[in-house]
Amino acid sequence: GSDRIVEHLEKRLGVKLGQTSDDGKFTLKEVECLGACGGAPMMQIGEKYYENLTPELTDSLLKELE
């Protein structure tokens, strides 16, 4: 399910993998493993890990950071 989340983030942030948003707040990176296969798809923001992501949950997390 990570492909769906990456595609959603690319559209939402207006960047592709490896790029940083125009405002400098977000850089979208892909990593091989964050060590929580049972909670995939997941992402890391700063020191926190977020598991079982959906596009809706991703939007909610981003809104909290904006």
Residue pairs with C-beta under 8 A, 6 or more apart in sequence:
1 40
1 41
1 53
2 40
2 41
4 41
4 55
5 41
5 43
5 53
5 54
5 55
5 58
6 17
6 28
6 30
8 55
8 58
9 28
9 58
10 16
10 17
10 28
12 58
12 59
12 62
13 21
13 26
13 28
13 62
14 21
14 22
15 21
15 26
15 27
15 28
16 28
17 28
17 29
17 30
18 27
18 28
18 29
19 27
19 28
20 26
20 27
20 28
21 27
25 65
25 66
26 62
31 44
34 42
34 43
34 44
34 49
36 42
36 49
36 51
39 49
39 51
39 52
40 51
40 52
41 52
41 53
42 49
42 50
42 51
42 52
42 53
43 49
43 50
43 53
43 58
44 50
45 61
45 65
50 57
50 61
